[in-house]
């Protein structure tokens, strides 16, 4: 794991001090991950997977409820087969892309496929797990730390300055551009502009869609208002 950290640090230093071409320079304080709640999953499950400086074990219920007041009860009950938005930091990783690296502790029988598609509900991919870990994808040592990288977005001023908070949204088989636009009350053309060339009906992969803050409002790109944790 130290090797991966050193590589990311080297890439960052190279971008900043040697002026090589980088795809990002800095991230943003917060993004949202659309987490599809599996049956029998509870706050503790999701908190364990999505821990960060924003979502901690001690304050997870409070934070998650703020961003999901319409579907999460005041008692912290999650509704299975619904999506909840989980806030997380959006970092510039090695000057290459925007994302955040979560830390997962492996259990007996875990594989990259199980981690990516079950525990992290396709917010990451087997390919990303292979890129940022050196374990055998089908034989991960028990209790070892696995780097789980989730991509994010901080917005795009060339598309619109009206949106500054974005959801990393894994596509499912039932999704379409029309359906997502209707649910988010956003224009289809706007969503496609943020995800150029992406087929929203392909049933896999991720897209980035404008998200609402804890007050239920869309927030502008400049300044990023209302994004307190």
N, C-alpha and C positions, 0 to 999 in steps of 0.2 A: 504493500500500500504506500510505503514511503517513496518508492520509485514513481508512482503515479503522481503524487503530490509534487515531487521535484520537477517532473516534466511539465505540469501545469504552471508552476512558478516560473520555470525557464521561459515558457511561451509568453507569459505576461511581461516579464522583464524585457524580452526581445521586442515585444510590441511597443512598450513605453519608451525604452532608452535607445533602441536601434532603428525605430521608425519603420519597421517592416509592415507590410500591408496586413491589417487586422480587420476582422469583421465586427468587432465591438470593442469599446474602450471601457465602458462601465455599464452596470445594470441599473436596476431600480429597486426601491425599498420593498415592493410587494407585487406579487402576481397571485393568481388563483388557479388551483388545480381542480378540475371537475372529476370528483371521485364517485364512481358508481358503486353504491353500497350493496354488498353481497348479503344474502340471507344469513342471519345470526351474527353479522358484524356489529360491533358496538363502538362507542367512542374510544375506548381503550385500544381496540385493534387499530383503528385509523391513526390515533395519536402515536402509537408505537412506530407505524410505518412512515408518518409524515412529520416527525419531530423536526423543529427548526428553532431559530431564535424567536419566531412568531408564535408557533404552536408548541407549547410545552406540556408535559404530563400534568402539571399542577393547574394549568389554566385552559386546557384544551376545550372543554365544554363551552365555556364562556366565549372564547374566540370564535369557535365554529358556529355557534348560535347567531352571533352578530351578522354573519354573512349568509345565513340560511333561515331567517326568521319565518319564512313562509312554509318551510317543510320540516323544521326541527322544533320539537316541543320545548317548552321552558324547563322540562325535567331532563333534557338531554337525550331524549329517545330519537333514534334514527329510523327512518322508514326504508325497509329493504326495497331494492330495485328502483330507488330514486338516486339522483345525483345530488351531491352536496359540494359546495365550493370551499376548498381548503386554502387559506392564505399561506404563502411561503415567499422567501426572499428570491429575487430574480438577479442572479449574478452574471458577470461577464467571465466566462471560463476560458482561461488561457488566451484571451483575445480572439477566440474562434467563434463562440456562440453564446447566447443567453441561456442560462439554465441554473439549476441548483442540484447539488449532490447530497442526497439523503443517505443515511447510514442504516443499513438493515443487518440485524444479527441472525445468522443462518441457523436453521433448525434441521434436525435429521430429515433427510429425504428431499430437501430443497434443491431446486434446479433453477437455472436462469429463466427458463420458460415459466415456471411456477411463480417466481418472484415478479417477473414483468407483467404477466397477464392475469394473475389471480390476486396476489397481495397488492400490487400497484395498478391493477385494473387497466392495463395498457397505457398508463401515463408514461412509461418508459418502454424500452424494447430489448429483446435479447441482444441485438447488435450493440446497443449502448452499454449494456452490462459487460459484454465481451471486451469492449474498447477500454473500459475503465477498471477492469478487474483481471487478475491473472489466474483465477481458479478454473478448474475443469467445469464446464457448464452443467454437467450432469453429476458432479461429485464435489459439492462444496463442503469444506470441513465445518463441522458443527461449531457454533459460537464464533465463527470468523465474521469479521465485518465486511459487508458487501457495499460497494459504492453504487448507489442507485441515482442515475442522472435523469432529471426531468427538465425538458426544454420549457422556455417561457418567452414572453414578449413584453416589451415596454412601450409598444405603440409605434406608429409610423407617421411622422408629420406630413409626408408627401401624400398620404391617403386622407388623413383627417387629423385636425388638432382637437377635436371634440372628445376624443377617447384616450385615456391614459392608464386605464387598468384593464388587464387582459386575462382571459381564462384559457388555460391549456386544456383543450377539450378532445378527449379520445373519441374517435368516431365509432359508432356501433352500427350493426346491420340495419337498424330501423331508422337511421338518420338520413336526412336529405337537406340540401341547402334551403329549400322552402320551409321545412319543418323547423330548423334551427333559427331561421330568420323570424318566423312567426313567434316562437317561444321567447326570443330575446327582444322582440319588437324592433328589429333593425332591418334595414334594406338589404336585399339579397346581393345587390351589386357591391355594397360596402363590405360585406363579409367576404365576397370573392376577391375583392381588392386586397384585403389583408392576407389572403391565402391564394396567391396567384397560381393558377394551373392545377389546383387541388380539386379532385372530384369528391364532393361531400357525400356521395352515395356509395363510396367504395367499401364502407364497413370496417375500415381499419386505418391506422395512422392517427395523427393529431392535427387539429386546426386551432387557430387562435381567434377568439371572439371577444369583443368588448364585454367587460364585466361590471357589475354594480358594486358599490361600496357598502359599508355596514348600514347606511341609511337607505339603501335600495336605489341609489341614484348612479347614473353614469357620470364619470368625472373626466374633466378635460386633461389633455396632455400637458399643458402648461398653464398655470401651476397644477401639480397633482394634489388637489384639495380633497380632504375627507378621507385620507388613507391611514389614519391612526390605527394602531394595532388594537 
